[in-house]
């Protein structure tokens, strides 16, 4: 069964048809720029054009960079703050004329990794972290998602963890892999103190370069790279849309 998955980010909106039985993209991703300013109307128009370009007529799963409660954005990370308090599902459903299921972007990646990736069959507490512009997080307990955790906003040294140890910080401060890994290690240690996870999964674009830093981390819990890489959000969004349709 194929479902359209869409991943809304601060710089780009990416979409692809997903085989939700096998957990893989049916075709290459299509990308359009995130409009500036990224208001609900402008983003909705961009999503509508992406859907029209793909000729899709069915239900849609969509990630969004925010805490999502019953379809409503409670925060706004890297998108216009006018989204706060807005029902994202209603906006996108009206714009596209399709049923749209919206969830937090890292939560979508967590669903995908639990079904098809590194968290498949994992028991206990699993923390997936997406390391990119910020740090997204997804918590899984015996395979069930605990939504909207936002552990990238925990405070370390007087700032948000994502300002301290994200991949963007590594690039902006021109940190060596060793120096950045030391920061990441401190952050993971803080998460271990709070949650005692059984497994860490590191995703985001930097996970493709895991051989540069994974061996420099010293957590008690095992650490593995995400298997689905940057496709996890799109796949997880499509999975969420299928599950809602099934219910």
Number of C-alpha atoms within 10 A of each C-alpha: 9 20 26 29 31 32 30 24 19 17 14 13 23 23 29 26 24 26 19 25 11 13 22 19 21 15 11 9 16 15 15 15 14 20 19 12 12 20 16 20 15 14 23 20 17 21 24 18 15 21 23 12 10 13 9 15 14 13 20 27 29 32 29 26 20 23 21 25 16 11 19 20 24 15 18 17 15 14 24 17 17 13 20 19 15 17 18 24 21 15 18 25 17 13 18 21 13 16 19 28 27 29 31 29 29 30 31 29 31 35 27 30 27 22 19 21 20 22 26 14 12 15 14 14 20 27 25 30 27 29 22 19 19 23 25 27 26 25 26 24 15 15 20 15 18 12 19 19 16 18 19 21 16 14 15 16 7 8 11 17 21 24 18 23 25 24 24 18 17 20 12 9 10 11 13 13 14 14 14 21 21 17 19 23 19 18 21 21 18 16 17 18 10 9 13 16 20 17 23 25 23 24 29 26 16 19 24 15 10 15 10 14 19 18 11 16 18 15 17 14 15 12 18 17 22 27 19 21 19 18 22 29 33 32 36 33 33 34 29 25 23 20 11 13 11 7 5
